[in-house]
Amino acid sequence: MGNIVNKILEPVVKVFSKALSWLVPEVDIPDFGINEADDFEKGVLLNKQSNDANIPVIYGERLVGGTRVFVETSGTDNQYLYIAIILAEGEINDIKGIRIDDKDVTFASSFSDNTVVEVDSSDSVFYKGGESLIRVEPHYGKDGQSASTLLSTLSNWGSNHKLSGLAYLAIRFKWNQDVFGSIPKIQTLIEGKKVVAYNSSLEAQTAAFSTNPAWVLLDYLTNARYGKGLAVSDIDLQSFYDASQVCVTQVTPLEKV
């Protein structure tokens, strides 16, 4: 009788354990007296789950974690884990790389907005059994961006779930017990917010990626969503242009005599 019961329960246990394995909680890291600056840096790289967390504005290039706003399993034995993770206010310029559980992932092609990419066959960690264990569809955060086609295969993600104005990743993981021990930690290297610069005639240029502090400050001052919302007409644009030129001036260091 015991063998018969075991044979009946074995597939049930496998299904349950596979679904549960995605939900194993991450171990809390003890406090070893790290200073507040290090705590802040570590916090930027963490993944959290929330529906009311602050969304960062990222200028320049930075490695970030994100906020999970959607998590769902699907497929036979819940073998697929789908995640939507918000990175920052949009529109960002580009995504340069993705790390999963502190490992750099090699993808088959470069990233582009609203395009699914898979792991390259040369990646020995996340390419197993002749297939990619990860599919990623980045969205760069345009106000009019489309809903994720990767997540739209699920009944709980429809055409109106656009996350307009937010840069995020739609990701699908395929379960592999040798690779994943819980919900994977996701970190993304991004080129951040596109900003508007002005030329010498004080004419606005098309928004583009820039690390120039003058144009970054101007973006914050004029943005009505996350900044001060000041009118451009109330700002001395000439002073910002002059400052931008100082910021890009190359200075030759003096040699020691």
MIDREN-725469 format. One record per residue (C-alpha): residue in three letters; chain; x, y, z. Coordinates in nm, 4 decimals, padded with zeros to 6 digits. Example, Ala and Ser with C-alpha at 12.3 -4.5 7.8 and 13.67 -1.06 7.14 Angstrom:
  rest  kette        px        py        pz
   ala      A   01.2300  -00.4500   00.7800
   ser      A   01.3670  -00.1060   00.7140
This chain:
  rest  kette        px        py        pz
   met      A   00.0000   00.0000   00.0000
   gly      A   00.2834   00.2389   00.0869
   asn      A   00.4391   00.2071  -00.2605
   ile      A   00.1033   00.2717  -00.4275
   val      A   00.0468   00.5868  -00.2203
   asn      A   00.3979   00.7086  -00.2961
   lys      A   00.3435   00.6637  -00.6708
   ile      A   00.0199   00.8615  -00.6523
   leu      A   00.1658   01.1441  -00.4459
   glu      A   00.5003   01.1720  -00.6275
   pro      A   00.3777   01.3818  -00.9249
   val      A   00.1691   01.6004  -00.6918
   val      A   00.4720   01.6683  -00.4744
   lys      A   00.6830   01.7544  -00.7801
   val      A   00.4270   02.0062  -00.9049
   phe      A   00.3892   02.1653  -00.5619
   ser      A   00.7623   02.1839  -00.4960
   lys      A   00.8333   02.3372  -00.8356
   ala      A   00.5756   02.6123  -00.7816
   leu      A   00.6949   02.6687  -00.4249
   ser      A   01.0606   02.6839  -00.5280
   trp      A   01.0080   03.0208  -00.6986
   leu      A   00.8820   03.1600  -00.3672
   val      A   01.1653   03.0619  -00.1321
   pro      A   01.2341   03.3800   00.0658
   glu      A   01.5678   03.5517   00.0327
   val      A   01.7887   03.5336   00.3407
   asp      A   01.8132   03.8585   00.5365
   ile      A   02.1635   04.0015   00.5394
   pro      A   02.2729   04.0962   00.8918
   asp      A   02.3874   04.4473   00.9731
   phe      A   02.7650   04.4568   01.0008
   gly      A   02.7836   04.8265   01.0788
   ile      A   02.7895   04.9483   00.7186
   asn      A   02.7637   05.3250   00.6969
   glu      A   02.4569   05.5046   00.5602
   ala      A   02.6166   05.5802   00.2222
   asp      A   02.6901   05.2110   00.1669
   asp      A   02.3386   05.1215   00.2812
   phe      A   02.1975   05.3604   00.0217
   glu      A   02.4139   05.2153  -00.2549
   lys      A   02.3128   04.8626  -00.1579
   gly      A   01.9474   04.9632  -00.1493
   val      A   01.9630   05.0930  -00.5059
   leu      A   02.0714   04.7462  -00.6228
   leu      A   01.8019   04.5505  -00.4378
   asn      A   01.4762   04.4189  -00.5767
   lys      A   01.1620   04.4926  -00.3784
   gln      A   00.7945   04.4276  -00.4307
   ser      A   00.5520   04.7173  -00.3907
   asn      A   00.2599   04.9028  -00.5459
   asp      A   00.3452   05.2410  -00.3959
   ala      A   00.7266   05.2607  -00.3888
   asn      A   00.9096   05.5702  -00.5076
   ile      A   01.0261   05.5504  -00.8691
   pro      A   01.3801   05.6823  -00.9195
   val      A   01.4872   05.9329  -01.1811
   ile      A   01.8216   05.8170  -01.3167
   tyr      A   02.0604   06.0421  -01.5046
   gly      A   02.3803   05.9112  -01.6575
   glu      A   02.4768   05.5435  -01.6401
   arg      A   02.3971   05.3315  -01.3368
   leu      A   02.3494   04.9737  -01.2215
   val      A   02.0117   04.9465  -01.0483
   gly      A   01.7752   04.6911  -00.9010
   gly      A   01.4068   04.7689  -00.9322
   thr      A   01.0568   04.7243  -00.7967
   arg      A   00.8562   04.4148  -00.8866
   val      A   00.5006   04.5168  -00.9685
   phe      A   00.3844   04.1906  -01.1266
   val      A   00.4783   03.8278  -01.0546
   glu      A   00.3003   03.5226  -01.1928
   thr      A   00.3769   03.1593  -01.2755
   ser      A   00.2456   02.9672  -01.5740
   gly      A   00.2971   02.6564  -01.7835
   thr      A   00.3164   02.2882  -01.6980
   asp      A   00.4079   02.2455  -01.3297
   asn      A   00.4383   02.6277  -01.3088
   gln      A   00.7711   02.6027  -01.4874
   tyr      A   00.7628   02.9654  -01.6071
   leu      A   00.7986   03.2680  -01.3829
   tyr      A   00.6921   03.6043  -01.5269
   ile      A   00.8027   03.9336  -01.3714
   ala      A   00.7526   04.3018  -01.4500
   ile      A   01.0160   04.5082  -01.2711
   ile      A   01.0201   04.8883  -01.2859
   leu      A   01.3613   05.0497  -01.3207
   ala      A   01.3096   05.4258  -01.3447
   glu      A   01.1187   05.7170  -01.4862
   gly      A   01.1282   05.7185  -01.8658
   glu      A   01.2268   05.7731  -02.1295
   ile      A   01.5691   05.6189  -02.0703
   asn      A   01.8259   05.5962  -02.3470
   asp      A   01.9377   05.2342  -02.3401
   ile      A   02.0025   04.9170  -02.1438
   lys      A   02.3649   04.8064  -02.1500
   gly      A   02.3500   04.4847  -01.9518
   ile      A   02.1523   04.2643  -01.7137
   arg      A   02.2749   04.0628  -01.4148
   ile      A   02.0784   03.7758  -01.2666
   asp      A   02.1723   03.6588  -00.9175
   asp      A   02.4990   03.8571  -00.9447
   lys      A   02.5967   03.6897  -01.2727
   asp      A   02.6295   03.8806  -01.6002
   val      A   02.3989   03.7371  -01.8663
   thr      A   02.5152   03.7066  -02.2271
   phe      A   02.2247   03.7749  -02.4593
   ala      A   02.1966   03.6775  -02.8248
   ser      A   02.1530   04.0381  -02.9402
   ser      A   02.1679   04.3926  -02.8093
   phe      A   01.8682   04.5431  -02.6320
   ser      A   01.6094   04.7614  -02.7987
   asp      A   01.2792   04.9059  -02.6872
   asn      A   00.9838   04.6640  -02.6834
   thr      A   01.1844   04.3744  -02.8333
   val      A   01.2245   04.0285  -02.6795
   val      A   01.5802   03.8938  -02.6482
   glu      A   01.7006   03.5551  -02.5256
   val      A   02.0191   03.4211  -02.3728
   asp      A   02.3004   03.3419  -02.6149
   ser      A   02.3997   02.9771  -02.6502
   ser      A   02.7517   03.0673  -02.5322
   asp      A   02.6196   03.1454  -02.1829
   ser      A   02.6860   02.8284  -01.9841
   val      A   02.4887   02.9458  -01.6784
   phe      A   02.1539   03.0556  -01.8251
   tyr      A   02.1469   02.8482  -02.1445
   lys      A   02.0675   02.4874  -02.0570
   gly      A   01.9446   02.1854  -02.2501
   gly      A   01.9688   02.3666  -02.5809
   glu      A   01.7434   02.6562  -02.4821
   ser      A   01.7440   02.9946  -02.3134
   leu      A   01.6200   03.0017  -01.9535
   ile      A   01.5509   03.3770  -01.9722
   arg      A   01.3499   03.5962  -02.2069
   val      A   01.3642   03.9723  -02.1566
   glu      A   01.1540   04.2436  -02.3164
   pro      A   01.2761   04.5908  -02.2116
   his      A   01.0516   04.8944  -02.2263
   tyr      A   01.2297   05.2289  -02.2217
   gly      A   00.9455   05.4330  -02.0757
   lys      A   00.7848   05.6336  -02.3538
   asp      A   00.4527   05.7874  -02.2560
   gly      A   00.2814   05.6064  -02.5420
   gln      A   00.4588   05.2704  -02.5165
   ser      A   00.2759   04.9494  -02.5979
   ala      A   00.1874   04.6731  -02.3550
   ser      A   00.4368   04.3907  -02.3203
   thr      A   00.3842   04.1108  -02.5704
   leu      A   00.5813   03.8780  -02.3428
   leu      A   00.3476   03.9338  -02.0474
   ser      A   00.0362   03.9561  -02.2639
   thr      A   00.0428   03.5779  -02.3022
   leu      A  -00.0987   03.5780  -01.9475
   ser      A  -00.4656   03.6429  -01.8768
   asn      A  -00.3800   03.8924  -01.6014
   trp      A  -00.1791   04.1242  -01.8293
   gly      A  -00.3808   04.2987  -02.0975
   ser      A  -00.3354   04.5608  -02.3666
   asn      A  -00.4049   04.8433  -02.1204
   his      A  -00.1172   04.7397  -01.8922
   lys      A   00.1355   04.9711  -02.0561
   leu      A   00.3185   05.1235  -01.7572
   ser      A   00.3318   05.4422  -01.9638
   gly      A   00.6232   05.6712  -01.8860
   leu      A   00.8052   05.4039  -01.6851
   ala      A   01.1163   05.2134  -01.7893
   tyr      A   01.0761   04.8465  -01.6965
   leu      A   01.1723   04.4913  -01.7834
   ala      A   00.9255   04.2172  -01.8691
   ile      A   01.1020   03.8880  -01.7969
   arg      A   01.0200   03.5202  -01.8266
   phe      A   01.2312   03.2626  -01.6432
   lys      A   01.2143   02.8908  -01.7108
   trp      A   01.2613   02.6779  -01.4025
   asn      A   01.5898   02.4882  -01.3682
   gln      A   01.6741   02.3499  -01.0267
   asp      A   02.0482   02.3796  -01.0912
   val      A   02.0216   02.7512  -01.1709
   phe      A   01.7389   02.9085  -00.9686
   gly      A   01.6807   02.8634  -00.5964
   ser      A   01.4147   03.1331  -00.5496
   ile      A   01.2807   03.4418  -00.7254
   pro      A   01.5901   03.5627  -00.9147
   lys      A   01.7569   03.8917  -00.8243
   ile      A   01.7622   04.1260  -01.1235
   gln      A   02.0051   04.4139  -01.1764
   thr      A   02.0198   04.6316  -01.4855
   leu      A   02.2897   04.8633  -01.6191
   ile      A   02.1054   05.1507  -01.7839
   glu      A   02.1819   05.4712  -01.9637
   gly      A   01.9299   05.6908  -01.7918
   lys      A   01.6886   05.9690  -01.8642
   lys      A   01.6872   06.1486  -02.1970
   val      A   01.7055   06.5258  -02.1469
   val      A   01.6554   06.8320  -02.3636
   ala      A   01.9630   07.0443  -02.4439
   tyr      A   01.9779   07.3845  -02.6121
   asn      A   02.2141   07.5052  -02.8842
   ser      A   02.3999   07.8359  -02.8980
   ser      A   02.0870   08.0020  -03.0397
   leu      A   01.8923   07.8730  -02.7369
   glu      A   01.6817   07.6421  -02.9543
   ala      A   01.5607   07.3225  -02.7911
   gln      A   01.7123   07.0036  -02.9293
   thr      A   01.5544   06.6581  -02.9452
   ala      A   01.5724   06.4855  -02.6054
   ala      A   01.8811   06.2666  -02.5882
   phe      A   02.1097   06.0948  -02.3394
   ser      A   02.3424   06.3366  -02.1642
   thr      A   02.5600   06.3444  -01.8542
   asn      A   02.6072   06.7211  -01.8745
   pro      A   02.5078   06.8574  -01.5294
   ala      A   02.3623   07.1766  -01.6764
   trp      A   02.1051   06.9940  -01.8889
   val      A   02.0337   06.7425  -01.6124
   leu      A   01.9522   07.0260  -01.3711
   leu      A   01.7392   07.1982  -01.6332
   asp      A   01.5409   06.8787  -01.6872
   tyr      A   01.4682   06.8506  -01.3152
   leu      A   01.3666   07.2150  -01.2870
   thr      A   01.1255   07.2021  -01.5814
   asn      A   00.9765   06.8529  -01.5491
   ala      A   00.6195   06.8670  -01.4198
   arg      A   00.6013   06.4975  -01.3279
   tyr      A   00.8955   06.4516  -01.0924
   gly      A   01.0692   06.7913  -01.0896
   lys      A   00.9806   07.1507  -01.0034
   gly      A   00.7613   07.2084  -01.3085
   leu      A   00.9018   07.5549  -01.3845
   ala      A   00.8200   07.7186  -01.7164
   val      A   01.1142   07.7465  -01.9551
   ser      A   01.0240   08.1131  -02.0023
   asp      A   01.1069   08.1710  -01.6341
   ile      A   01.4593   08.0307  -01.6705
   asp      A   01.7736   08.2071  -01.7902
   leu      A   01.8585   07.9612  -02.0677
   gln      A   02.1725   08.1514  -02.1629
   ser      A   02.3231   08.0798  -01.8237
   phe      A   02.2501   07.7085  -01.8627
   tyr      A   02.4056   07.7029  -02.2080
   asp      A   02.7158   07.8820  -02.0766
   ala      A   02.7406   07.6355  -01.7885
   ser      A   02.7021   07.3402  -02.0258
   gln      A   03.0002   07.4613  -02.2263
   val      A   03.2121   07.4911  -01.9145
   cys      A   03.1171   07.1332  -01.8226
   val      A   03.2457   06.9944  -02.1534
   thr      A   03.5671   07.1985  -02.1588
   gln      A   03.8722   06.9733  -02.1591
   val      A   04.1368   07.0877  -01.9133
   thr      A   04.4973   06.9836  -01.9627
   pro      A   04.6535   06.9069  -01.6231
   leu      A   04.9714   07.0889  -01.5382
   glu      A   05.2839   06.8765  -01.5364
   lys      A   05.5013   06.8819  -01.2299
   val      A   05.8197   07.0810  -01.2817
